[in-house]
Amino acid sequence: MSKSAILGAGAYPAMLALNLLPAAPAHAFDLEGSGKGKHILILGAGLAGMTSAYELSKLGYRCTILEAQTRTGGRCWSVRDGVTTTETVQPAQTARFDNGLYFNAGPSRIPHHHQLTMHYCRELGVPLEVYNNVNESTYFFAEGQGPLSHQKVRAREVHNDMRGYTSELLAKAVDGGKIDTALSKEDSAKVIEYLRAEGGLDIDKLYKASARRGYLEPPGAGEKTGKISNPHKLADIISSGLLDPDFYNVAEYTYELQMTMFQAVGGMDSIAKALEKKVAGLLKLGATVTSIQNQPEGVTVTYKDKQGTHQLTADLCICTLPLPVLSNLEHNFSSDVSRAIDFVPYIQTGKIGLQFKRRFWEEEEQIFGGITHTNNELTQIFYPSNGYLGKKGILIGYYNFNDKARKVGELSYAEREKLALEKGALIHPQYPKEFEGSFSVSWHKLPHSLGGWAVYSAEDRKTHYQALLKPEKNVYFAGEHMTYLTAWMAGAFESARSVVAQVHSRLSEGRMQYPTVSTSSN
């Protein structure tokens, strides 16, 4: 017997909405009861908006989705040939890539433990492939004054040298009794053995280079035993900036970035397109919302399209618009909600896709997926985790954030391309000869996003976040910004399910109650 059969049609969604049951299951909703055709107006056709409509439609609700853009997916966006976009202070640009090539301008990775994202890919029939997020063959490249500056250093060299040196320091300290571990002599010996294995230390607890960090000359047939390079000096690594906190990367330790990771075959927008097929009859594209007004009964939304200005009324509204966009709309929300909308910041971030005639990073540098890290404006170079051994390919030539993204975002499209090529050529001298075309995206410059994702401080979580979690009269808020999974598609899916549970709890038993609503706008 299902939980809902035991608890009753209204009790189960209510308990789920109030977080009194375990987290939303990574399978189809087990909700009973009917929406009986009640009208839910959904603002935004990103993953959160379309998922909300998809699940509510299953329950018998009548949904309308208003989307300002002429495409669905929101920030789940793969750039292909013919894609056109216009930034706030830039002319239109159109992608000119070969057929079948693309790059993910928005989310590009799915952690294996994001169960709800994996569930929807399974339910919607979206095939996945492994995304190679951690690759020891990629580079660290620092501009500075140190001995290793302006050199491309393999990630495996930096990682293994640092594990070696830190393990050596700790092993010597433990063995010499310089650290009060409160361990027995036997247990301390086990720690030292662990450090020797972790750091690649010799019998004297000294770090020496091994094959872990790669070869100057690889082993082969006959007498080719392979030649191992010497480790970089610890002082050189430090003085060259390779350990700077905003540069050194240990992605494999980060929970969200631990392997195995996945991506949608053919582009992340495959997920959005699969959802779009399920809700196609509910969509109004090119419909820019200008006003959201709670009414004594229901909600009224004003929007503009090519035909003019229109109004729609509904029983309830689910608003998935990014907060910087919502901040520019007319509404009659309470002061707490208005402050939250106006003051929660979104990160400034940008990407550029660079198409090349051949995949020289694979052919000549044995890089198959993964990320090169820099301390200049590029910040990161992403190598494709698909199309291996193919003829052509698209790199993400930079993926930057905050001040670097702001600086690059102020450049024209041509200037961004020039920057990406000039800085990228310091690492890959093949760039000038092999380059064919580019397309850049500054998310904080796109009028329907105005940022990459919400960034909450600890104080924001106690105030603004809490204000948005509760329904504002007849308006509910959903999206990655309504979770602790900001920046991830999982945030959109988790939020959509949470709001659907709340809405269904409120309406499924026919207990529609409209609170007193002020009609004055804040």
NORZI-V372037 format. One record per residue. N is the residue number from 1. SS is DSSP state (h for helix, s for strand, l for the rest). PHI is phi in whole degrees, 0 to 359 (NA if undefined). D_LAST is the distance of its C-alpha to the last C-alpha in Angstrom with 2 decimals. Layout:
# NORZI-V372037
N_SS_PHI_D_LAST ; N_SS_PHI_D_LAST
This chain:
# NORZI-V372037
1_l_NA_48.25 ; 2_l_288_44.62 ; 3_h_302_42.15 ; 4_h_292_40.19 ; 5_h_291_43.41 ; 6_h_288_44.04 ; 7_h_273_40.59 ; 8_l_100_39.67 ; 9_h_300_37.33 ; 10_h_272_34.20 ; 11_h_289_35.19 ; 12_h_297_35.67 ; 13_h_297_32.27 ; 14_h_295_30.63 ; 15_h_293_32.70 ; 16_h_295_32.06 ; 17_h_296_28.29 ; 18_l_269_28.63 ; 19_l_60_30.97 ; 20_l_266_33.87 ; 21_l_240_36.10 ; 22_l_304_37.28 ; 23_l_308_35.12 ; 24_l_311_34.53 ; 25_l_293_38.03 ; 26_l_274_38.97 ; 27_l_205_40.20 ; 28_l_303_39.07 ; 29_l_303_36.74 ; 30_l_256_38.77 ; 31_l_252_36.36 ; 32_l_243_37.70 ; 33_l_98_36.33 ; 34_l_234_34.85 ; 35_l_284_31.47 ; 36_l_50_33.31 ; 37_l_77_31.53 ; 38_l_299_27.99 ; 39_s_266_25.63 ; 40_s_245_23.58 ; 41_s_263_21.49 ; 42_s_245_21.64 ; 43_s_257_19.77 ; 44_l_105_22.17 ; 45_l_253_25.98 ; 46_s_279_26.72 ; 47_h_297_28.83 ; 48_h_295_26.15 ; 49_h_294_25.03 ; 50_h_290_28.61 ; 51_h_295_29.90 ; 52_h_301_27.38 ; 53_h_295_28.50 ; 54_h_300_32.10 ; 55_h_287_32.14 ; 56_h_294_30.20 ; 57_h_297_32.53 ; 58_h_300_35.48 ; 59_l_267_34.19 ; 60_l_93_33.98 ; 61_l_274_30.30 ; 62_s_262_29.46 ; 63_s_244_27.25 ; 64_s_232_25.75 ; 65_s_249_24.85 ; 66_s_258_22.90 ; 67_s_228_23.91 ; 68_l_292_23.20 ; 69_l_278_26.55 ; 70_l_266_29.96 ; 71_l_225_31.04 ; 72_l_262_30.06 ; 73_s_106_30.10 ; 74_l_58_27.15 ; 75_l_278_28.46 ; 76_l_276_31.63 ; 77_l_220_33.35 ; 78_s_252_37.02 ; 79_s_270_38.00 ; 80_l_232_41.10 ; 81_l_302_43.05 ; 82_l_91_41.17 ; 83_l_296_37.64 ; 84_s_234_35.48 ; 85_s_213_32.19 ; 86_s_228_30.35 ; 87_s_273_28.43 ; 88_l_299_25.72 ; 89_l_232_28.38 ; 90_l_232_31.52 ; 91_l_288_33.53 ; 92_s_292_34.20 ; 93_s_230_36.68 ; 94_s_235_38.87 ; 95_l_288_40.71 ; 96_l_234_44.49 ; 97_l_249_45.84 ; 98_l_294_48.93 ; 99_l_301_48.60 ; 100_l_95_47.90 ; 101_l_267_46.52 ; 102_l_197_42.89 ; 103_s_220_40.76 ; 104_s_276_37.73 ; 105_l_286_34.90 ; 106_l_254_32.66 ; 107_l_299_34.03 ; 108_l_230_37.80 ; 109_l_224_38.92 ; 110_s_236_39.01 ; 111_s_296_40.23 ; 112_l_294_42.85 ; 113_l_266_41.05 ; 114_l_279_37.82 ; 115_h_297_39.22 ; 116_h_289_36.44 ; 117_h_298_36.47 ; 118_h_297_40.24 ; 119_h_300_40.02 ; 120_h_293_37.95 ; 121_h_298_40.32 ; 122_h_293_43.15 ; 123_h_295_41.67 ; 124_h_271_40.68 ; 125_l_75_44.01 ; 126_l_265_42.79 ; 127_l_289_45.78 ; 128_s_244_45.33 ; 129_s_223_47.47 ; 130_s_292_47.81 ; 131_s_256_45.64 ; 132_l_274_47.65 ; 133_l_279_45.14 ; 134_l_248_47.77 ; 135_l_221_50.69 ; 136_l_288_53.11 ; 137_l_273_54.47 ; 138_l_285_51.39 ; 139_s_240_51.15 ; 140_s_250_49.71 ; 141_s_224_49.66 ; 142_l_241_48.91 ; 143_l_266_49.06 ; 144_l_177_50.42 ; 145_l_247_53.69 ; 146_l_287_55.14 ; 147_l_298_58.22 ; 148_l_261_56.19 ; 149_l_292_53.63 ; 150_l_62_53.61 ; 151_l_236_55.41 ; 152_s_272_54.16 ; 153_s_247_54.90 ; 154_s_300_54.91 ; 155_h_303_52.43 ; 156_h_297_55.39 ; 157_h_292_57.10 ; 158_h_294_54.23 ; 159_h_300_53.38 ; 160_h_287_57.03 ; 161_h_296_57.92 ; 162_h_290_55.08 ; 163_h_297_55.93 ; 164_h_294_59.51 ; 165_h_294_59.04 ; 166_h_291_56.64 ; 167_h_295_58.90 ; 168_h_298_61.89 ; 169_h_299_60.30 ; 170_h_291_59.32 ; 171_h_298_62.67 ; 172_h_295_64.57 ; 173_h_293_62.46 ; 174_h_293_62.90 ; 175_h_295_66.59 ; 176_l_272_67.20 ; 177_l_70_65.50 ; 178_l_274_62.94 ; 179_l_237_60.07 ; 180_l_277_60.10 ; 181_l_270_59.36 ; 182_l_58_61.03 ; 183_l_256_62.77 ; 184_l_290_66.42 ; 185_h_299_68.66 ; 186_h_294_68.76 ; 187_h_292_64.97 ; 188_h_298_64.58 ; 189_h_297_67.06 ; 190_h_293_64.91 ; 191_h_297_61.86 ; 192_h_296_64.02 ; 193_h_296_65.19 ; 194_h_298_61.62 ; 195_h_296_60.77 ; 196_h_296_63.93 ; 197_h_288_62.90 ; 198_h_296_59.22 ; 199_h_265_60.09 ; 200_l_71_63.34 ; 201_s_272_65.42 ; 202_l_275_69.21 ; 203_l_296_71.53 ; 204_l_268_71.08 ; 205_l_64_67.32 ; 206_l_252_66.94 ; 207_s_275_64.58 ; 208_l_226_66.39 ; 209_l_297_65.24 ; 210_l_221_65.78 ; 211_h_295_65.13 ; 212_h_305_61.64 ; 213_h_265_60.44 ; 214_l_97_62.26 ; 215_s_238_65.39 ; 216_s_284_66.63 ; 217_s_229_69.11 ; 218_l_290_68.48 ; 219_l_291_71.29 ; 220_l_199_73.36 ; 221_l_284_76.83 ; 222_l_65_80.09 ; 223_l_265_79.78 ; 224_l_279_76.12 ; 225_l_280_74.85 ; 226_l_94_71.66 ; 227_s_244_70.78 ; 228_s_266_68.04 ; 229_l_279_66.14 ; 230_l_285_65.92 ; 231_l_291_62.69 ; 232_l_287_60.46 ; 233_l_292_60.85 ; 234_h_302_58.10 ; 235_h_298_57.83 ; 236_h_292_57.51 ; 237_h_298_54.68 ; 238_h_291_52.78 ; 239_h_291_53.52 ; 240_l_273_52.54 ; 241_l_85_49.00 ; 242_l_286_49.45 ; 243_l_252_48.21 ; 244_l_302_45.12 ; 245_l_299_42.27 ; 246_l_268_40.05 ; 247_l_231_43.03 ; 248_l_300_45.43 ; 249_l_233_44.51 ; 250_l_233_45.66 ; 251_h_302_43.67 ; 252_h_293_46.25 ; 253_h_272_45.26 ; 254_l_283_41.55 ; 255_h_305_40.82 ; 256_h_292_38.54 ; 257_h_250_41.10 ; 258_l_290_44.30 ; 259_l_289_46.59 ; 260_l_269_46.94 ; 261_s_246_43.98 ; 262_s_228_43.59 ; 263_s_217_42.18 ; 264_s_286_42.04 ; 265_l_299_45.16 ; 266_l_84_44.50 ; 267_l_120_41.01 ; 268_l_296_37.97 ; 269_h_293_36.48 ; 270_h_300_39.20 ; 271_h_291_36.95 ; 272_h_296_34.08 ; 273_h_294_36.65 ; 274_h_294_38.12 ; 275_h_294_34.79 ; 276_h_302_34.15 ; 277_h_298_37.44 ; 278_h_285_36.37 ; 279_h_237_33.14 ; 280_h_305_34.19 ; 281_h_287_33.94 ; 282_h_258_30.29 ; 283_s_271_29.09 ; 284_s_237_27.43 ; 285_s_274_27.83 ; 286_l_68_26.55 ; 287_l_248_23.38 ; 288_s_268_20.33 ; 289_s_287_17.04 ; 290_s_242_14.38 ; 291_s_206_11.84 ; 292_s_232_11.43 ; 293_s_232_10.64 ; 294_s_295_11.89 ; 295_l_244_14.29 ; 296_l_307_16.51 ; 297_l_227_19.03 ; 298_l_89_18.33 ; 299_s_212_15.86 ; 300_s_239_15.75 ; 301_s_239_15.74 ; 302_s_255_16.42 ; 303_s_217_18.82 ; 304_s_241_21.38 ; 305_s_220_25.02 ; 306_l_296_28.26 ; 307_l_274_28.56 ; 308_s_136_25.26 ; 309_s_255_21.84 ; 310_s_224_21.71 ; 311_s_232_19.74 ; 312_s_233_20.66 ; 313_s_244_20.11 ; 314_s_208_21.21 ; 315_l_292_21.69 ; 316_s_218_19.80 ; 317_s_231_18.30 ; 318_s_248_19.37 ; 319_s_257_17.37 ; 320_l_250_19.76 ; 321_l_295_18.23 ; 322_l_303_18.71 ; 323_h_300_15.71 ; 324_h_298_16.11 ; 325_h_286_16.06 ; 326_h_299_13.08 ; 327_l_298_11.17 ; 328_l_268_11.93 ; 329_l_264_10.71 ; 330_s_282_8.13 ; 331_s_199_6.71 ; 332_l_239_5.32 ; 333_l_285_6.43 ; 334_l_293_7.14 ; 335_h_295_7.02 ; 336_h_297_10.47 ; 337_h_291_10.04 ; 338_h_300_7.42 ; 339_h_297_10.07 ; 340_h_299_12.78 ; 341_h_299_11.88 ; 342_h_281_11.72 ; 343_h_246_14.75 ; 344_l_286_17.28 ; 345_s_281_19.91 ; 346_s_243_22.08 ; 347_l_290_25.72 ; 348_l_272_27.24 ; 349_s_205_30.27 ; 350_s_209_32.73 ; 351_s_222_35.93 ; 352_s_225_38.75 ; 353_s_263_41.33 ; 354_s_240_44.83 ; 355_s_268_47.53 ; 356_s_237_51.12 ; 357_l_295_54.45 ; 358_l_214_55.70 ; 359_l_268_54.56 ; 360_h_297_56.33 ; 361_h_295_54.40 ; 362_h_274_56.22 ; 363_h_295_59.53 ; 364_l_250_60.11 ; 365_l_234_57.91 ; 366_l_55_57.79 ; 367_l_253_54.01 ; 368_l_239_52.77 ; 369_l_78_49.05 ; 370_l_94_47.34 ; 371_s_223_45.54 ; 372_s_267_46.88 ; 373_s_250_45.02 ; 374_s_231_44.90 ; 375_l_254_43.58 ; 376_l_261_42.82 ; 377_l_295_39.94 ; 378_l_292_41.04 ; 379_l_67_40.39 ; 380_s_217_41.66 ; 381_s_243_43.87 ; 382_s_258_43.79 ; 383_l_260_46.99 ; 384_l_295_46.89 ; 385_l_257_47.87 ; 386_l_208_49.23 ; 387_l_67_51.89 ; 388_l_306_54.31 ; 389_l_68_57.49 ; 390_l_286_56.03 ; 391_l_279_56.66 ; 392_l_247_53.24 ; 393_s_193_50.00 ; 394_s_241_46.50 ; 395_s_268_45.54 ; 396_s_273_42.04 ; 397_s_287_43.00 ; 398_s_206_40.14 ; 399_s_221_37.33 ; 400_s_237_35.51 ; 401_s_216_32.46 ; 402_h_54_30.34 ; 403_h_299_32.05 ; 404_h_293_34.80 ; 405_h_293_32.50 ; 406_h_297_30.43 ; 407_h_298_33.72 ; 408_h_290_35.15 ; 409_h_296_31.97 ; 410_l_284_32.29 ; 411_l_281_35.72 ; 412_l_289_36.65 ; 413_h_302_37.84 ; 414_h_295_41.42 ; 415_h_291_40.93 ; 416_h_297_39.48 ; 417_h_300_42.52 ; 418_h_299_44.85 ; 419_h_299_43.39 ; 420_h_299_43.68 ; 421_h_287_47.26 ; 422_h_293_48.42 ; 423_h_289_47.10 ; 424_h_294_48.07 ; 425_h_291_51.58 ; 426_l_294_52.15 ; 427_l_261_52.13 ; 428_l_240_53.39 ; 429_l_296_55.72 ; 430_l_287_55.96 ; 431_h_313_52.54 ; 432_h_302_53.78 ; 433_h_287_56.57 ; 434_h_261_54.77 ; 435_s_291_51.25 ; 436_s_235_50.26 ; 437_s_187_46.52 ; 438_s_218_42.99 ; 439_s_207_39.35 ; 440_s_244_36.59 ; 441_s_226_33.02 ; 442_s_250_30.43 ; 443_h_298_27.63 ; 444_h_285_25.08 ; 445_h_257_26.04 ; 446_s_274_25.65 ; 447_l_298_22.55 ; 448_l_261_22.01 ; 449_l_231_22.45 ; 450_l_57_21.68 ; 451_l_156_23.63 ; 452_l_277_26.31 ; 453_l_197_24.84 ; 454_s_291_22.56 ; 455_s_234_24.09 ; 456_l_262_23.23 ; 457_l_277_24.74 ; 458_h_300_26.18 ; 459_h_291_23.41 ; 460_h_301_20.72 ; 461_h_296_22.60 ; 462_h_279_22.30 ; 463_l_244_18.57 ; 464_h_300_16.37 ; 465_h_300_18.91 ; 466_h_296_19.14 ; 467_h_296_15.43 ; 468_h_278_15.80 ; 469_h_293_19.17 ; 470_l_275_18.04 ; 471_l_296_16.76 ; 472_s_268_13.14 ; 473_l_57_14.41 ; 474_l_254_16.16 ; 475_s_242_15.17 ; 476_s_250_17.49 ; 477_s_250_17.58 ; 478_l_216_20.98 ; 479_l_136_22.85 ; 480_h_302_24.89 ; 481_h_288_21.93 ; 482_h_256_21.91 ; 483_l_217_25.48 ; 484_l_265_27.92 ; 485_l_242_29.46 ; 486_l_302_27.14 ; 487_l_83_28.95 ; 488_l_248_31.20 ; 489_h_301_31.42 ; 490_h_303_32.13 ; 491_h_299_28.54 ; 492_h_296_27.41 ; 493_h_293_30.14 ; 494_h_297_29.66 ; 495_h_295_25.93 ; 496_h_301_26.60 ; 497_h_296_29.23 ; 498_h_298_27.18 ; 499_h_291_24.37 ; 500_h_300_27.08 ; 501_h_298_28.69 ; 502_h_296_25.56 ; 503_h_297_24.90 ; 504_h_293_28.58 ; 505_h_299_28.82 ; 506_h_285_26.17 ; 507_h_251_27.65 ; 508_l_293_31.32 ; 509_l_262_32.75 ; 510_l_73_30.99 ; 511_l_261_28.90 ; 512_l_298_25.62 ; 513_l_235_23.30 ; 514_l_255_19.87 ; 515_l_289_17.85 ; 516_l_296_16.06 ; 517_l_236_12.64 ; 518_l_283_9.99 ; 519_l_265_9.53 ; 520_l_277_6.63 ; 521_l_268_3.80 ; 522_l_276_0.00
